[in-house]
């Protein structure tokens, strides 16, 4: 089974290489107009722009998981469709922030 994953288009190559080989990776432009439908996308790695995330969600078919890059997801919680899991990045930036 393959998984369609949408990631920010500025994702660095070393981070792209960490995605499982069963992934079909799609680049999500950080700005600009999006097509009406983006197509399949079970997994969305959302950038930092909440408005952009909310613009992308209804354009993906079969969305199951949204992974944010920040710990704060308060502005997204009530906007996520039923059945979609929202994951925050709590703790991911702890070391870099503490340094």
C-alpha positions in Angstrom: 0.0 0.0 0.0 1.3 3.4 -0.9 0.6 6.6 0.9 0.3 10.0 -0.8 2.2 12.5 1.3 2.1 16.3 0.8 5.1 18.2 2.2 6.2 21.8 1.9 8.1 22.4 -1.3 11.0 23.8 0.6 11.6 20.6 2.6 15.3 19.9 2.7 16.6 16.8 0.9 17.9 15.2 4.1 14.4 15.4 5.5 12.8 14.1 2.3 15.1 11.0 2.5 13.5 10.1 5.9 10.1 9.5 4.3 9.2 5.8 4.0 9.7 4.2 0.6 6.0 3.5 0.4 5.3 7.2 0.1 4.4 9.1 -3.0 5.7 12.5 -2.2 4.0 15.6 -3.5 5.3 19.2 -3.1 3.0 21.7 -1.7 3.8 25.2 -2.8 4.2 27.7 0.1 2.3 30.4 -1.7 0.4 31.1 -4.9 -2.9 29.8 -6.2 -3.7 26.2 -5.8 -5.7 24.1 -8.2 -9.3 23.3 -7.2 -8.3 19.7 -6.5 -4.8 18.5 -5.5 -5.8 14.8 -5.7 -5.0 12.0 -3.3 -3.3 12.9 0.0 -3.7 10.7 3.0 -0.9 12.6 4.9 -0.3 16.3 5.0 2.9 17.8 6.6 1.6 21.3 7.1 3.9 24.3 7.0 3.6 27.1 9.5 0.9 29.2 7.8 -2.5 28.3 9.3 -4.4 30.0 6.5 -2.5 28.0 3.9 -3.2 24.7 5.7 -6.9 25.6 5.9 -6.8 26.3 2.1 -5.2 22.9 1.3 -7.3 20.6 3.5 -10.5 20.6 1.3 -8.4 20.1 -1.8 -7.0 16.7 -0.8 -8.9 13.5 -1.3 -8.8 10.9 1.5 -7.0 13.0 4.0 -6.3 11.0 7.2 -3.5 12.8 9.1 -2.2 16.3 9.4 1.3 16.8 11.0 2.1 20.4 11.9 5.6 21.7 12.3 4.7 23.7 15.4 3.4 22.7 18.9 0.5 25.2 18.8 -2.5 23.9 16.9 -5.3 25.9 18.7 -6.3 27.7 15.6 -6.6 24.5 13.7 -8.4 22.2 16.1 -12.0 23.3 15.3 -11.2 23.5 11.5 -10.2 19.9 11.0 -12.7 17.6 9.3 -14.2 14.7 11.3 -12.0 11.6 11.1 -8.8 13.4 10.4 -6.1 13.1 13.0 -4.2 16.3 13.9 -0.7 15.8 15.2 1.3 18.7 16.7 5.1 18.9 16.9 5.2 19.3 20.7 8.7 18.7 21.9 10.3 18.6 18.4 12.0 22.0 18.8 12.9 21.7 22.5 16.7 21.3 22.0 17.1 24.1 19.4 14.9 26.5 21.5 16.8 25.7 24.7 20.2 26.3 23.0 
